[in-house]
Amino acid sequence: MIETAGLRKEFVVSAKVGKLRRERRVVAAVDGIDLRVERGETLGYLGPNGAGKSTTLKMLTGVLTPTAGRISVCGLTPVPQRTQLARRIGVVFGQRSQLWWDLPLRDSFDLLRHIYRVPAPEHAGRLAECVELLDLGPLLPVPVRQLSLGQRMRGELTAALLHRPEVLFLDEPTIGLDVVSKQAVREFLTQLGRRGDTTLILTTHDLADIERLCRRLVIVDHGRVVHDGTAEELHSRYGSRRRVVVDLDEPLAEPVTLPGVALESAEGLRLTYQLVDGTNAGALVARLAAAASLRDLAVVEPAIEDVIARLYARGATG
């Protein structure tokens, strides 16, 4: 569904040099990205601010023209075939709306049917499906300006899907939403992804979205891909660190030391050990059980935020 080769986008920026002079220089926001996304795949596209995520999405949707490289979406070249592409993709940007502010939600959906030239029966069926899954029934007669942010985002998702796009681009779809609204959006996108008839491209800073929705992660930094694979591969490659938290009935007679195990903290009878680079917890648990009476024990899985932060740190110093 999506293929890029050597994708590059440059911008000319002006920087102050001395007191009176300014210098123009070329900056590559996207610097040679090769990407292939199959039909029905759900892809998490991540990176820090300024990494090139939004620039990539704008090139994929035909908003920006690449400086160099090849790009294909749904078999089309986005910029010269922008009109044809618009009928085959959907876009949801967390801080931009495609709904009419003063119109009831239902009227916005009807206008979009005419814009995308969707036959009335097909539109009605798709709308009924989205209304049921996103619980939009009571909101259809309400003007968009009166909807909460979470309600409006559910409307944005419906608006983007009414013409049955083959690819749905989601840029920060849960930004600013409360916990209940986030859960509703995630559940809907999970069901959409399971059906396999829509390719989902998700960019977000909310890594809970990524862990819930995406099997494959592509991480970019300074305009280049630094990881392309599963979350499990990310943990393995960049030093996933699980923790063992143990509560003792009595202090240890002597410290427990094992290869790949580091004592992270000791607070009274609670000890927290860090397992370095995938070390198995079994040997540590056995050694602790032999050394003292255990009141409680937990193995804490690493947060994906920690692993990605470590990846970015490597890129900054590399």
N, C-alpha and C positions, 0 to 999 in steps of 0.2 A: 504493500500500500504506500509506503514511503521509502524513498532511496535517495541518499545524497552521497556525493563523492567530491572530496576536496572543497567542501563548501566554505566560502570565505566572505566576510563582509567588513569593509573598511570605512572608517569615518575620518574626515579631516577636522581636527580640533585646533583651537587657537590658544596658545599659552603665553603668559607674560614673561618677557625676557628683559631684565633690567627695569629701569623706571619708565622708559618711554616706548620701548619696542615690544611688539608681539610676534611670536613665531608660530607658523602653521606646521602641524605635523600630522602624519597618518597613523591612526590607531586601528588595529584589527580587533573588532569585537568578537568575531567568530573567525577562527584561524585553522581551516582545514579539517572540517568535521566530516567523517564517513559514518553513515548511519543507514541501517536497513530495518524496517519494521514490517512485520507480516500482518496479514488480514486477521482481525479479531484479537490482536495482542493488546495488552495494557502495559504501557511504558511509563515509568517515572523518570522525568527529565529534571535533574537537580543541579544546583550550583549556587555559590554565594552571590551576593549582589555584584553586578558587573561582570559575571562569568560568561554572559552571552546567551542565556536562556531565552529571554524575550525576543532578542534579535533573531534567534533561530526560528522561533515560532512565527515571527512576522515574515520571514522569508518562505517558510513552509505554506503560509496562508496567502501569499501573494501581495502582502503589504509593502515589503521591501524587496528590491532587486539585489541579488547577490553580486558582489564584486568579481568573484571567480567561483569555479566549480560547477557541478551538475546537480540538478535537483528535480525529483519527480514525486508527485503526490497523486494517487489514484490514476496513475498513468499520464498525468498532465504536467506541463511546466507551469508553475503557479502564476508568474507575472503575465506573460502573454496570453494565457488561457484562464485569466482570473474569473471571468464570468461563468465559464463552464465549471470551474473548480468550486465556486461558491455554492453551487447547487448540490455538491457532493460532500461538502464538509460542514461541520458545525463548530462554532467557537463560543466559549464562555470565558470572559475575562472578569475576574472578581471585582474590579472597580469600574467596569464599563457596562452599560446596559443596552440591550437591543429592544427593550420594551418602551412603550409610549407612556410618559409620566402621568398624563391626565386622563388617560383612557382606562376603562375597566380591563382587567387582565384578559378576559375573553376576547375583547376587541383587538388587543395586540396580537393575539394568536391568529385571529381571522385575517388581519392585515398581512401577517407573515405568510399565510397560505397563498395570498395573491402574489406577494413578492417572489416566492419560490415556485409559483405556478403548480401547486400541489392539488391534485383532484380532490374534490370535496369529500367523497367517501373515504379515501385514504387518509385525509387530514383528520376526519372525525374519529376514525379508528385509532390513529396514533395519539390523538389528544385524549381520548377516553382512557387509553392505557397509561399515559403519563399522569393524568389526574388521579387515577386510582393508586398508582405506586407512590406518588408524592403528596397525596392527600390535599389536592388543590380544589376540590369541589366547592367548599364555602368561600374560596377566594376569587372565583371567576368573575363575579359582578363587582369586585372591589377595585377602585382606581389604584394604579400602581403606586402612586405617591403615598397612599395610606397603608401600604404593606410594610411589615418589618423587614429587616435585612435578610433574615432567614427565609421568610416567605417569598421575597423577591428573587432570591437565588434559586429557589425551587421553580419559580416561573421562568427564570433565565435558562435553566436546564431544559425545561419543556420547549421553550422557544427554539433552542438550538437543535432539538431532535425531531421537530414536527415534519421536516422534509426527508426524514430517514437518511441522515448523512452516513457515509461510509467511514469517515474519520471524524472524531470529536476531539478538539483541542481544548484543554482546560487549564487556564492560567490562574492559579490561586483561587480555586472555586470555593474554598471554605474560609477565606480571609474575613475576619471580623465576626464570624458566626458564633452563637452560643453553643454550648455542648449538645443540646437537643437537636438544633438545626444541623450541626456538623454530622451527628449520627444519622439523621435522615438522608442527607446528601450522600454520605459514604455508603449507606445501605443501598440506595438507588443505583449508584455507580457500580457497586459490587454485582448487583443483579444484571445490570447492563453488560458488564464485562463477561459474566458467565455465559451469556447467550451467544457470544462469539461472532455476532454479525456487525459489530461496530468496533473499530480500532480506536483505542483511547490513548491520548498523549497528555500526561498530567505534569504540570510544573507547580511546585509548592514549596514553602518553607516549613509547612506543618508535616513533620516526618511521620506522624501517626496516620496521615492519609496514605503515605507511601507504603508503610508496613501493612496496612489493611487492604490496599487495592492492587499493588503492583508486584508482579513476580520478577520483572526485569527492571534494573536501574541503570540509567546512563547518567554519569556525573561529569559535568564540565567545569573547568577552571581556566581562567584566562583564555577563553575561547576554544579550548581543546578538550577532547574526551580524555578523562583520567581513569574512568572505570566504566565497563560495560559488562553487566552480568547480574546474577541474583544477589539478594541481600546476604545469603549465606556465604557466597564467594567474597563479598565485600568484607564480612567479618573475618574470614580466613586470611585474606590478603593483607589487611591492614591491622592485624593484631587485635582481634576481639578478646576482650578480657572479662570473663565471668568472675563473679565474686561468691565466696562462701561466707555466710554470716552464721556464727555459732554462739549460743548462749550456754555457759557452763554452770554447773552447780558449785564448782570450787575452782580456784586458780590452778593453772598448769604448774607442775613442779619445775619444768624447764621448757624453753621455747620449742615449738615444732618447726623444723626446717626441712624443706623438700625442694628438689629442683623444679623450677617453674612456678613456685609458690612464694608470694611475698605478703608479709603481714602489713595490711594497709592502715588499720587502726585498732586500738584496744581501749574500750570504755568500760571499766569495771570488769565484769564477767562476760561482756560481749566482745568477741573478736571478729574482725573482718579481714579475710584473706583474699588476695587478688591472684587469679590463675592466669599466668602469662601465656599468650599465643596458643590457646587451645589446650592447655594442660588439663588432664582428666581430674575430676574432683574426688574420685573414689579413694585414691591413696591418702589424700589429706583427711578425708572423713574417717578412714580406718585408723590412721595414726592418732587423731584427736579422740576417738572413742576408746582407744587403748590407754590414752594418757589421763583422761578425766571423765567424769560423769557429765553427759550432755543433757541439757534441759530442752534445747530446741536447735534446729539447724535448717538453713535455707540456702539454696543455690540460686543466685540472682543472675539472670541473663543480661548480657550487655545491651545498653541502649544504642540504637542505630545512630543517634545524634553524636555520641562519643566517638564512634568509628569514623563518621564523616568529618567531624572536627579534626581528628587526627590526620585524615587524608588531606584536608585543606592546609593544615600546618606543614605537612611534608612538602606540599606544592609551593608554599610561601618561602621555604628555606632551601628548596631544591634549585 
